[in-house]
Structures are given as structure tokens and as C-alpha cells.
Amino acid sequence: MYEAMNPELIDIIDNVKTLAEQPAAQRQKFSEAALGLERVAGDIAAQAVKLADPLLRQSAITVADGLSAAAQLCRTAVESES
């Protein structure tokens, strides 16, 4: 599931503050990060429904929800005026 968390995606997440302060044209990496995060979230959510243990299933869903929220934050950063 976490294979999509490649080094580029991790680097973007690690440098979110610096990247957010860049001009809008240079913030397009956030779009790439959003797509990667959504892909990982979708993979985790798809695997979660197959888990028999309710606690593991809920944990996986929570992780997927968190990654989806992070993707939305990346999209917002692209659209922001700063």
C-alpha cells in the first residue's frame, strides 16, 4: 500500500512550508502530491474493507481519511493566493 509513497512525495510533504511560500507557478508539486496521496488513500481504503479485525479495519480507514485530508490540503495550497 505504501509503495506509492515514493521519495519525491515524501520530499514534498517534508518541505510543505517552504513550498507553500513559493509563487503559485512553483506550487504545482502540490498537485502531484495530492494525486499520490489520494492513490495511497484509495489503496488503503480498498484493503481496509477486506480486513476481518474491526480494529485493524478502523485503523486503516483512519489512515486513509488522514491521507485524503492531506491531499485536500495540498490542493488548497495550489489554489491559495500567498
Steps between C-alpha positions, in 0.01 A plus 500: 500500500775742583700440181346816352662700780806547284793724600369794294163491677667476840730792409201715402326422828818568698545838332136610500566828683778608266307394192185681616696825516601475134320677214189322375672367188754316713237346727389249235691229684211511745273371222731205447509437874119516520470235228752275673332540837158425352638191329648368825181587691293312244725197520482495878121547501461215251711272720321612817167353396668160467629498858314271737616671819278803566778689680744450214229596252423821692869584527548457127197714426634769734834500317324520163287791624811680625676458166191627318496804727869560427423482128231763544746725683741462209227604257416801717867601503506501120193722487607742776600856418812525720 
